[in-house]
Amino acid sequence: VLWDQAESLRFHAHDHSKRLVTVRALVQIACHDDEILTETQAGEIRGVGESIEKTLSKEARHGIPTECGRYATAALAMLSVLYEKKISCIKKKEKDALVSMGELLSKGQSKLESFRKFLALDLILSSPGACTAWAQMQPLESKGFVKRRQRINMEGKLAFELTDDGLEHVKHLLKERIGTGRIQKIEAVRSWHWQNSPFYVIVDHREGGGESVKLGSLTRRLQKEQVPFRTAVLNTGDYLFVRASDNKCFDAIVERKTAVDLADSIRDGRWKRQYTNMVEALNGQQSNHNLDMSGLERIVYLIEGDLKRYVHTQCGCGCMGVGKCGNPTVEKLRQALNEKRKISKVHVVETNHPKATTCWIKSTLEEIARKNGTPLTPTKKRKTSDIQDEVKVQPATVMTPSKKKSATCSKVSYAQLKVAATAWNERDRTQLTKLTLPVLKELCISTGENVSGTKAQIVSRLLEEPEPALLVLRRRQGEYIPRDRTAGHAFLCALDIAHRQGSIGLTKDDLMTRAEELGVFAGESLYYEVGPLGYTGWAVAKDLLSKGAVPLCKRISSSRYALNPIAGVDANRKFISPGTDIAAALHYKAHLRKYCKCKSPPPQTLEATRQITLEDILKDHPSSSNDDKTSTIFFKSTPPTKTKRKQSKGLFDSDDDDDIIYENTASLLPSLPVDDDDVIIYEPTKAPPSPQSISNDSDDDILDLTSDVDSPNSKARRRPPRTSNRSCIDLTLDDSSDSD
């Protein structure tokens, strides 16, 4: 299906990117470790996604057998040629295992199915994307299986070699995927190591809603916990514990139910029917295919989830049903479970979440294997004292919130920071290594880097490409920024590309697909379910839409998302950049540090992409008063005494506001910050005299410390009338005054 779709898209220039995605999905499915049997399994593979899964579902066909001794994809055919060359060179102890492009095409054609063709060598060289078969080489190189080399003396002037990673991966793959000329019988849609284990678990293929709903997530949890299993059609129960040698079932029939499913089954009558069927199977009156049910001893109800959590309260009738309106209440569910507990061969086990359910299944299977003398994983016998030490109750510890240091309250001096920033600017690893850890952490805060880790890790982090200054400023403001190489980082990079291309938002499927293709996300795949609740990468979308004073993204419609172009201010009336600028800065950072694989980075001329510099670091330190543009007065040693009075006659003006005067003004620094709102005139020669009189005003406050009012030149030195409502403090000294 995918090969035919790629061929049809070859003739449409505007669908070139879609064709590349299709070819890559074709190679990912063909070269996957596990055999892909359904379209749902294909959609779970990294690089495939929901769009390919929908295509496979719509174009579903009957099974077509692969020709005997050949491969269904060009990727496997070319890997087979390179594998044979690699093995031959290893046996002959030759270092060079290169295969020319011409030889690869001719031998690959002989291993590919007869109705699939490679184009001629000259046509491929003139237009590499014209041949769908040869286009499958690029994903193999991206996966690290094949390495391309320039060889002028070889046919096609190109040569290819199988890497060591490719050799390890291809060993079993080529034997499993070679055609047999007939459709093989599928024993299980999903399985893991059940044929090589003495005991395994059979999972009903309808469990969790079946293959199209949650069966995949349930089986992946079993695989993660290393529980051998296979899926099958079970007439009774959801899980059975089976011995592989004779297909004999042991211990229990397990019926798993979530809180909502339990309420639904009691309401529609399935609860009684399922119990009757399990009792008949326990007594040998019912069978499951070719399984021996004589070893079953009990029935286990596995109840997953807290019943009170799913009480439905929005119906308005007040029924308090579990899951939905009309379902039994929590009390009735408890009553039904207690009735089953009274039966001798029925056990009820309650778990909090799916992971706990998986752990219970694993422990039960291991216990069955130990009782029958064939443990799944041999364990070392532990001392009794070790076990007693583990179960001792530890005293409760009081957790106190961590004290985060602010960049403006640093204990690192300005001189220390300047030395560190200079070494950082020159990328001098030797000088950075000589610095103390507190200085390095302060430098990390100033440059926007993470402060955690050892000293060597911090130095390596500081030697990377500097961050855009906009990201450093946003972190200081306490606004939300997704961490590097997370799902949020990948989504913002994809939205930045779409924004600069003029796109009016992206749907969820488009956004997930584009973000997956960029390679920014460091995890396995954005589509993989993580954690006990099975969250995918899309779970971070709520943070992009809601976190911060001004969210980074917005929802255009019910299904389209875009960057937020609107700026704002925070509680301190500081400017907050819009989401478009933050996304451009994050995308530019991904290119600086080689996270992103796209070919359209943000232009360097944007203000959002300006990297942080040495001057930016130094001017933000509290001691750098010359560069600080805020209305702040710093003091050398002892700060002047601050006195506050209300309408004190003879010293303050006659308006009704409170006035503040500083004594001990000789301790002021020689240079004070100046901006358009606060004008401070200070020409120090000696300490100013104590003020004897202050001019009265009703609009604003002027504190005149020039000289005594009775001085003969006082009228000549009086300030001109004010033309604006700005506060002016005149500390100018007059040398000609007799009171100096």
N, C-alpha and C positions, 0 to 999 in steps of 0.2 A: 504493500500500500504506500509506504513512504517513498520507495524508489520511483513508483509511477507518479506520485505527486511532485517529486523533485524534477522529473523529466518534463512534466506539464508546465512547471514554473520557469523552465529554462528559456522559454520564448517570450517572457514578459520582463522587460527591464526593470519595471517598478516593483517587481516581486523578488528582486535579487536577494535581499536580506532574508525574506521568508524562505527562499530556497536553501540558503546556507544553514538556517536553523533546522530545516527538514533533513538535510544531509548529515548534520551533526547528530541529530536525534537517531537517525538510522545507524550510525556508527556506535553511538552509546548503547543502543539496544543490542546490536550484534556482538559487541565486545564486553558486555557486562559479565561479571563473575557468575551470577545466577542466571539460570535459563528463564527468560521472560515469556510467560504463558498467557497473560491477559493484558488488555489495554490499561487497566488500573495499575498493574505493576509497572508498565512502561511509563506512566505518568509520574511515578515516584522516583524515577531516575533523574539525577542531576543533569540539567541541560535539555530535558524533554518538555516538561510542563503540561499545563492543562489544554493548550491549543492542539498539541499533537495528540493528546489522549482523546480529545473530541473527534479529531480526524479519523483516528483508528476506530472509534466507536461507530461513526457514521458509515465508514467504508469496510465494515466487518465482512470477511469472506470465509468460506470454508477452508479448512486446512489444505495447503498445497505441499506435497512432499518435495524435498530438495533432491536434485539429481544425485545419483549414487557417486560417491567419490569426489563431489564438487561442493562449492560453498555458495550460499545464497547472496552474499555481499562481496563487493570488491575489496573491502577492508580486510576481511578474513583471507581472501585469496592472496593479496599482497603480503600480509603477515606470514602466510604459509611459505611463500617464496623466500622471504627474508629469514625466516626461522631455519629453513633447510640450509641456506648459505652460512648462517651463524654456527650451526651444529657441525657443518663440514669443516669450517675453519678451526673450530675448537679441537676436533679430532686430529687435524693436521698440524695443530699448534701454530696456526697462522694468525697474525694480528689483524690483517685487513679483511673485513667481511662485507665489503661494499658491493652493491648490486647496481648496475647502471640503469638509467631510466628506461632505455629500450628493452633491456633484458627483463626488467620488472613487468613491463606491459605485456610482452610476449608470453612469459611463463605464467603471469597472473591470469591471462585470458584462458589458458588451458585448465586452470583450477576453478574458474568461474562458470556458473551455469551457462549453457549454450545460448540461451535467448537473451543474455546480458552481454554487452559488448563494450570494450575499450575503443576509443577513437584512435586514429593514426597518430604517430608521434609528432609529425609536423603540425597537425591540427591542434593538438594539445599545447604545443609550445607557443603557437600563435594566439590561442585563446584558451587558457587553462580552465576557465569556468564552464566551457562548453560541454565537457565530458562529465557526466554524473558519476561514472565509475572512478575517474581519477580525482574528482573532488573529494572523495572519501579519504584521500591521503592527508589532507590538512588537519582533520580532527585527530588522526593518529599521531601526528607530530605534536599537536597541542597536549595530548595525553601523556607525552613523553615516551611513547613506545618506539618511535622511529626518529632517526636523526638524518637531516638532509646535509649533503656536502657538495661543494662546487668542484667538478672534475672536468676540465676542458678536453682531456684526451678520451673521455668515455662518451658513449652514444647518448645524445640528449644533453650533454655537458652537465649532467646532474647524476649523483649517486646517492643511494640510501642504505642505511645500516640499522639493524635491530639493536636497541639499547639493552642494557642489563635489566632494567625494569620491565621492558617489553618481553624479554626472554622468560622471566619468571611468570609473567601473566599469561603468555601464549602457550606454555607447556601443555596444560590440560584443556585449554580453550579450543584448540584446533581439533583435538580428538573428539570432543563432545559435540561440536557444531558441524562436522562434516556430514554431508548428505548420505542417507541410506536408501533412498528411492521409495520409501513408504512412510506413512504417517505413524509416528510412534505413539503408543498408548500412554496417556498422561495418568500417572498413579496419584499425584497430588498437585493441586493448583499451587500450593505453597508448602514448602518443606525445608528442613534443615537437619542434616546429619542423622536422620532417623535410621538409615540403613546400616550405619556403622556403630550404633549404640545398642547395648543389650536391652535397655528399656527406653520407651519414648512415649510421647503424648499424642493422642489423636484429637484433633480439634474439628468440631463440626463446621462445615464450609459456610453455614448460614450464621455463624456466631458473629455478633457485633453488627448485624445487618447485611452480612455477606461481603463478597469481594469488592463491590462498588461503594461500600460505606466504611466500616471500621475493621474489617478482618485483617487488612494489611497492618494497621497500627498494633493490633493485638499480637499478631505473629512476630512482628519486629521486636516487641518487648520480650517475647520468649527467646528469640534468637540472641538478643542482647544479654540475657541472663544465662545463655548457653544451655538452653533446654531443648533437647532433640524433639522434633515434632513433625507431623504431617497433617494435612487437612483431608477430610473424607466426609461422605454423607452419613450422618448418624441418625438412626431412627429415634433413639432416646438419648437424652443428655447432651451436654455441650463438650465435655472433656472425658476421655478414658485413658487409663494408664495401661500400656500394653507391653508384653515381652516380645521382642522381635523374633526370637527363634521359633515360636509356635503360635503367635498371635493370640495369646491368652491374656485376658484382662484381669487386673488386680485391684484390690482395695475398694474402689468406690466409683459410682456414676456421679459425675459432678454437673450440676445445673447452675450456671452463673446467671445472676440477674442484677441489673442496676436498680436503684430505688424506684425510678419511673417505670421500668419494665415490670417490676414486682407489682406495682399498683395496677398497671394495665392488665396483667395476666389474671389477677384476682377479679377484676371487673368483667373481663370477657370470657372467663371460664377456663382459660388455658392452665391455670394453676392446678385445678383438680385433674384435668386430662393428662397433663405431664406427669403428675405424681402417680397416677394409675399405670401409665406406660413404664415408668421406672421400676415400680414394684413388680410388674410382670417380667421385666428384664432381669431383675434381681432373683426371681424365682425360676428362671430358665424358660419362661413361657414366651419370650420374645428374643429375637437375635438381631445383631447388627452385621449383615453380610457374612463374611467368613471368620468373624471373631469368636473366640471361645469365652463365653460370659460366666463360666463356672467359678471363676476366682473372685467374683464381686461379693463384697460383704456388707456394704452400706450405701446409703444415698446421702450426698452432701449438697446442701443449698449454699452457694457462695454469693452472699449479698454484698454488693459493692456500692459504697457511698453512704453518706449520712441521710437518713430519711427526712429529718427536719429541714434540711437545706433545700429540698425541692417542693416545699408546700406552696401551692398556687393560691395567691391572695388577691389577684386582680380581676377575678370574675364578677365580683359584686354581690354574689348570693351568699357568701360566707360559708361555703361548704368545706373549705380548707383541705381540698383534695391534694394528693401528692402527684405532681406532674401536670395535671390539668383539672379543669372543673368537672365534677362528677366522679372522680376517682376516690378510692377509700382514703380515709384520714390516716395519720401516723399511728393513732391508737389501734385502728383496725388492722393495720399491717403488723404491728407488734403482736396483736392477738393471734393472727394467722401464723406467724413464726413461732410463737410459744406453743401453739397446738402441735406443730411439727416436732418441736424439741421433745415433747412427751413421748413420741414414738421411739422405740428402742433402736431401730436400725436407721434412723434419720438424724443427721447432724446439721446444724446451722452454723456457718462461719461468716462473720461480718468483717469486711475490710474497708479501709477509708478511701482508697483510690486504686486505679488499675495497676500501679507498680506493686502495691501490697498483694494484689491478687496474683500477679505473676510470681512473686516470691513464695506465696503459699503453694502454688502448683509445683514450683521447683523443689521446695523442701519435701513435699509429699512424694514426688517421684524419686528423690534421693533416698528417702526412708524405705520405700518399696524395694529399691534396688539393693539396699543394705540387708534387708530382711531375707532376701533371696540369694545372698552371697555374692552378688556382682555389683559392687558400688560403681556409680557413674564416674566419680572423681575420688580416687583414694586420698584420704586425709590422714595426717599425722596425729597420733593419739596425744591428747593434751593432758597436762597434769591437772589434778583437781585444784591445786592451789591457784593455778592460772585462771581457772574458771571462776573461783570464788573472788579473786581480785577484780574481775571484770564486772561482777554483779554488785559490788559494794556501792552503796549510795554515796555519791560525792556531795560535799557541802555546796549549797547554792552560792554562786558568786554574783555580786552586784555589778552590773554592767553600767559604766558611766559613759556618756557621749564623748566621742573623741573631740579634742580641742584642735580645730583646724587653724593653722596660722594664716593670717591675712597678709597679702603682699604689702599693704600699707603699714603694717605693724611689725615689720621684720626686725630681728635682732642683728641681722647682717648689716655692717656699715656700708656706706656709699663707696668707700675706697675698695673694700673687699669685692663688692658687686661689680665695680668697674674693671678690676683685674680679671674676674671671672668672665664678664661679658666680652672683654677684649680677646681672651683666649677662645671663647666660643665663636666670636666673629672671624677669627683667623683659622678656625677648625684645628686647633693645636691640641691633639690628644694628650701629649706629654704634660702640658700646663694644666689641662683640666684634671688629669689624674692626681696632680699634686694638691689640688684644692680639697678642703675638708668637706664632709658630707652635708652639713647644714648650708654651706655656701652653694654646693651643687644643687641642693633641693630648692633653694631660693632662686637660683638661675632657671630651674625647671618651671617654677611658678611664673617667672617673668617671660619665659618663651612659650608657655602654654603646654609644656610636656608633662607627662605623668611622673610623679615624684617617688613612686614605689620602686622596689627592687634594690639590688646590691649596687655598690659604687660603680662596678664595671658596666652593669646594665644601664645605669643612668648616664654615664659618659658616652656609651654607644648611642643612646637615644638622643643626646644633645648634638652628636655629630651628624645626624640626619639632616635632610633639607629643612630649613626653617618653615614654620607654619605661617599662613597668612595672618597679618596683624588683626584682621577683623575677627578671627576665631579666638585669638587671645583676649581681645576686648570683651567678647561675648561671655567667655568663661569668667572673667572678673566681675561681670554684671550678675553672675549667678543664673544666667538663662540656659535653657536646655540645648545641648548639642549632642548628637549621637556619637558614640565612641567609634574609633577607627575600625574599619573592616567589619562592621556589624550590618545587620539588615537595614537599619535606618540610614546608614552611610550610603549603602548601595542604592536605596530608593531615591535619595536626594540627588545622587549623581545622574541617575536615569531621568529624573524630572528636570534637571538642569539642561541636559541635552535636548529634551523635548521642548523646553521653554525657549531656548535659543534658536530652535528650528521653527518656531511659530506655532507649535501644536497647542490646541486648546484642551489641555489635560490628557490624562491617560486612564484607561480602565484598569481594574485590578489585574486582569490577565496580562495586559500589555506591560504594566509596570513590573510585575513579577518576572516576566520573560526577559525584558530589557535589563533589569537589575541583575538577573542571573548571568546574562551574557557578558556583562562588564568585567566580572571576575573580582570585584571589590570585596564581596562577602567572603570571609575567611573560613566559614564553616563548610560542612559537606554540601548542603544545598538549602536554598530558601524554602523548598517544598517539604523538607523532612520535618516530621513531628518530633518535638523535643519535650522532655519532662513528663511527669505523670499525667498531665492533662492534654498532652499532644499538641502543643503550640507550634505553629509554623512561623516563618519569617514575617508573615503578614500581621502578626500580633503587635508589632511595633508601630503599626500605622496609627493607633490611637494616641501614641505619644507625639507623633508628628503633627496631629490634628488638634491637640489640646494643650500640650505642655508649654509653659512660658507665658509671659505677659502678651507676646505676639506670637502665635503658633507659626511654625515653619511652613505648613501646608494648609490647604483648604479643600473642601469638598465642593466641586462645581455643581454636580448633580448627584443622583443616587448612586451612580456607578463610575464617575470620573473624578480624578484628583489632580491638583496642580499646586505649584508653589504659591505662597502668599506674597504678593507684591507690595503689601502695605506695611509701612514702618510704624513705630510707636514710641512711647516713653514708658519707663518703669515708675515705681513708687517714688524714686528719688529724682524724678523728672530728667532722667538721662535718656539719650536717644538710643533706640533699639533698631538695629538694621532689619530690613525685610527678609523674608525667607528666600527670595531670589538671590540676594547677595550671599547669604550663608551657604546656600547650595553651590553657588559658583566657587566660593572659597574652599569648600570641602572637596568639590570635584577637582579643583586645581591642586589641592594637597595630594589627592589620590594619584595624580599624574606625576607630581614631584617625587613621591615615594614609590612609584611604579606599582601601585595597586590596580589601577584602571587600565584595561586593554583597548579602550575605544580610541579612535583616531581624531576626535574632535574636542580637545581640551579647551577650557575657557581662555580667551585671549589675555595676554599679560598686561595689556593696557588698562584693564578694569581696575578700579580702586579696590574691589573685593579681593583681587588676587595679589595685592601688594604684600610681600613678605615682611615679617618683623625684622627690624634692624637694631644696630647697637644703640642708636639714639633713642629708639622707642623704649628699650630696656632701662636706660639710665634716667630718662626724664620721669619715669613712673615711680622712682624710689623716693621715699619721703624726704631724704636729705638733699635732693637735687633741687634747691629752691629756685635756681636761675631758670630751670626749664619748666618748673611747675607753673601752670597757668591758672591755678585755682586761687581764690581769695583767702589765703592762709598765711599767718605770721608764725615763723619758727624762732626759737630762742636759743641762745648759745648755752647758757648754764642754768641760772635760776630764772624762771619766768617771772615777769612783773606781776605785782599784786593787783588783783582785779577788785574794784570797789563799786558797789551799786547803791545808789541813793535815789530818793524820790524828791524832785524839786528842791534841792538844797540851795538855799539862797546864797548868792555870791559866787558859786562855782559852776552852776549848770544853767541852761537856758530855761525859759519860763513856760515851755510847752508841757503837755501832760504825759509824755512818754518817758520811759525809764532810760537813763543814760549811764554808760559805762566808761570809766576812765582808768587808764593803766598807770600805775606808779612804777618806779624803778625802770624807767624807759631806757636807761643806759645800756641794758642788756640786749636791746634789739640788734638783729643782724644788720650789717651795713647795707645789704641789698634786699629789698622786700618785693614780693610779687605785685605786679600791677596789671590790671585789666581795665576794660572800658567801664565797668560798673563801680569799681572801688579805686580811687586815685589817692595814693599815699606819697606825699612829698617829704623826703628825708635826706638832709645833707648833714651828716654828723661831723662835728668838730669837738664839741664838749657836750656834757649832759645838759638837757634843756632845764631851764628854771621852773620852779613850781608856778602854776598858773595863778594869776591874781584876779583876773576877770575874764569872763567869756561873753562873747556877744550874744544877745538874745535873738532868737528866731522862732517862728512858729511852723515853718514848713519842714525844716531838716536841722541836723546837728552839725555845727562846725566847731571843732575844738582848736583854739588858737593858742599855741605855746610859744609864740615868737618872742615876746618881751612884755614888760610891764605896761599897763594902760597909760600911766603918767609919763612914759618916756617921751622926750621931745619929738622923736620921729615916728611916733605911733600912728598919727594920721596919715603920714606919707606911706607907711607900710601897710595900711589897711587893705584887705583884699577887695577887689571889685565885686559888684553885685553878681549873684549867681543867675545863670540862665537856664539851668536844668535842675531836676530833683536828684542830684547825686551827692553823696556824702563825701566831704573833703576834710581830711585831717591834716593840718599844716604843721609840720614839725621843723620848719626852716629856722635856722639861727641867724641872727643879724650880728655880724662882727662889729658894726659901728655902735651898737648899743652900749651905754655905760654900765649896764647891769651884767654884761658878759663875765 
